[in-house]
Amino acid sequence: MADNKKIYFLSDFHLGAPDAVSSLVREKKIIAFLDEIKNKASRIFILGDLFDFWFEYKNVVPKGYVRILGKLAEITDSGVPIDFFVGNHDMWMKDYFQKELNIKVHFEPVAFQLHDKKFLIGHGDGLGPGDHGYKFIKKLFRNPVAQTAFGLLPPVIGIGLANYFSRTSRAKTGNSDEVFESAEKEWLVSYCKDVLKNEHYDYFVFGHRHLPLDIQLNENSKYINLGDWIKYFSYAELEEQQLQLKYYKH
């Protein structure tokens, strides 16, 4: 890893939402950002919900997204590794990213040693206290039998159903994900503090929350939430040993 290069963290693009036209505008902006950082980066982490929905049938992948997929392939082909963490909107990943794009896919939070700092990185869904209904649904959706059953549906039906439920979920949630009351009420903060009782991490980096957050957990540990590329166009940049939350202006 070159000492003069940086590591980047991005999350929650939700490409495909709320419609094809606005998604394409956002996709082009993300690609412009990737073009700006590709020669500065030693590694890139994408922390889930790249798509608003993604399901890999045996011989079919969802239509569209050729620009972002091509750009990711170009970056990995140049020798810059990309790690992808599945989110709650694209949890039904299989091996397409690994085989076609040479991107390593993670299904749970993973510990990394980066620039002599210890990181715990993941999408963030289903962690911490509460939200038992979602945790049950996540467990069900991750079940191989459920995935196989969904895969038996023709793509026109399966993808149509998934897009409908994705829109319904966003309508139900509204802007509640963007509300910050206090660190004490942040469930990912609670999760991080519980982890710190048994093991030290310098940085916890998550997405899912759709709200850029930089919270000091104790003297030596910090929690960063990456926000999103719908409203905030936010990301984190690790240079040497310092992780900073930043915003893309273009």
N, C-alpha and C positions, 0 to 999 in steps of 0.2 A: 504494500500500500504506500503510494507516494506521499511523503509528508506534506507537500505543498498542495495536495488536492483535497477536495471536500467530500463529505458524505451528505446526501440529501434524503429527506423523509417527506413523503406526500401521502395524502389519503382522501377518500370520499369525493371522487369525480362524478359518480352517478350518471355516466354517459347513457343516453337514451331518454333521460327525464328532463323536463316534463314532456318534451316533444322533440322530433327529429331536427327541426330547424334550430331551436335554441341550444340543443345538445351539440350540434355541429359547430356552432360559434364557440362554445366552451371547449370542445375538443381541439380546435385550431389554436386556442389560447394556451392550452396545456402543451401542445406540440411546440409552440414558440418558446415556452419556458424550457422544455427539454432540450431544444436546440441551443439555448443559451448556456445550459449547464453541462452538456454532454462532454465537453473537453476539459471541464474543471473537476469533474466527478471521479472519485475512485470507486464509488459504490452508490447505488440508489435503492431505497426501500419504499415500496408502495404498500400502504397499510390497509388495503381492502376497499370494497365498494367502488372499484374502478368503473363497474357497470351498475346500472340500476337493476338489471337482471342478467344472469348468465347461467346457461345450462348446456353442457356438452353431451349431445347425443352421440351415439357410436360413430356416425358418419356425417354429422351435421353440427355446425356451430352457429350461434345467432348471427343474423345478417347485419352488416355494417361494421363500423369501427376500424376500417382498413387503415386509416391514417395513424391512429394511435398504436395499433398493433405493428404496423410497419416501422414506426419510429422506435418502438421498444426493441424490435428485432435489430434495427440498425445500431442501437446503442450496445446491445449485448454482443453483436458481431464485432464491434470495435474493441471489445475486451473489457468493457465496464460491466460488472455483475449487477443484476437486479434481483432483489428478493421481493416476493409478493405474499402478503398475508390475506387469506380469504376473509371477506366481510360477510355480514348477514344478507347482503343482496347478491353476492356472487359466491356463496358457500359451496355451490355444486360444481366446483372446479374438479377436473380430473387430471389428464396429462397433456392437454393441448399446449399450455404455456411452457411446460418443460421441453416437449418434443419440437415445437415449432419456433419458440422464441428463446429457448435456453434460459428460461427464468425459473428460479427455484421457488416452489410454492410451499407455504407453511399454513397449517390448519389450526395451530394453537400458538400462544405467546412463546417466544424463544429468547434465550439469553445470548448476548453477543459481547465480545470484548472489542471495542472500537476506540482507537487512539488512546489506549491505556485507561479507558473508562468502561465501566460495566453497565450494560443496557439490558432492560427487559422490554421487548417490542412485540406488539400485537395489534389486532384491529380494536379490541376492547369490548365487543358485545358479549353479554352473558357473564361478565365478571362482577365481582363485588356482591353486596347484599341485595336482597329483594329480586323483583322482576322474575318471579318463579314461572309465570305463564310463558314468557319468552324462552326461558331456559329449557322448559319442557318441549316447546316447539323446535328449538334448535337441535335438541337431542334427537327428536323424531326425524327432522329433515336430514340430519347427518347419518341416519340409519341407512346402510346399503340397500336394504329391502325397499325402503321408501323411495330411494333414488332410482332403483331398477324399475319400480312400478311407474314412477313418473316418466321414465325414459320410454315406456311402452306407448305413451300417448304420441300421436302424430305431432310433429313440431308446431304446425299451425294451431293446434289446440293447446298444447302444453305451454308454448311461449305466450300465447294469448291470455291464458289463465294467469300465468305468472306476472305478466305486465299489469293485469287488472288488480291483483292482490297487492302488487308493489305500489300502485297509485292509491289504492284504498288505505294502505298503511301510512303513506305520507300525509294523506288528507286527515287521518285520525290524529296523527302526531302534531300536525301543524307546525308552529314555531316553537314548541315547547323545548326542543333540543337546544335552542339557542339561548335559553334563559339561564343565567347564572345567579344563584342566590347567595351561596357561601361555600367555601372549601369543605366545610363540615357536611354539607348536603350533597357533595359530589361523590357518587358511588364508586367511581374509578379512583378517587383519592382514598376512599376507605379501603379499597382493594390493595392499593400500593402500600398503605401503612401496615396492613396485615402481612404482606409479603416481607416488609422490612423488619418485622419482629423476628424473622428466622434467617434472613439473608440480605446482605447489603447490595444495593444497586445505586449507581450514580445518577442514572436517568431511567425513567419509565416513559416510553413513547407510545401513544395510542391514537387511534382515530375514532370513528363512530359517533363522537359527541357533536360534530358539526360546529364546534365552538372553539376558536383558538384559546388555549389556556396555558399559562406558565406558572406553576404553583410550587413553592418551596415546601417540601415535606419535612425536612429537618436540616441540620447544618450541612449535610453532605449529599442529600438526595433531592431530586427535582422531578416533578411530573409535567410532561408536555403533552397537550392534545393538539393535534395538527389542524383542527378546523375543517374546512372543505374547499372545493373548487367550484362551488355554486354561488356563494355569496362573498366569501372572504379571500379566496385565492391565496391561501396561507400554506406555509411549509416550514420545515426546520432544517437548519444547516449546521453541520458539525465541522468546525475548522480547528485543527489541532485538538485541544481538549474541551473546547467551549461549544455548547449547543445553543443556538439561538432560533427563536421563532420569528419568521419573516413573512412579508407579503409581496406578492408579485404585482408589479404595476406595469401595464403594457397598453 
